[in-house]
């Protein structure tokens, strides 16, 4: 397997884990479990950021173009109108 594919697969996996932590944390009432999940999520975020930086440096990942001012204004207006 090529390095690029492995990095992208790992990033996708980490992102999936972050979604799952985001779902689990608010659903637990056990404070100790909640704290542990937050610690795991934070470590996962740090790993994701490190791998993301490596992927950027090696041009394995190219982020989407930045939103224009007009696009940003449009999205803000949707939230202001309660459309979302």
Secondary structure, 3 states (H helix, E strand, C coil): CCHHHHHHHHHHHHHHHHHHHHHHHCCCCCHHHHHHHHHHHHHHHHHHHHHHHHHHHCCCCCCCCCCCHHHHHHHHHHHHHCCC
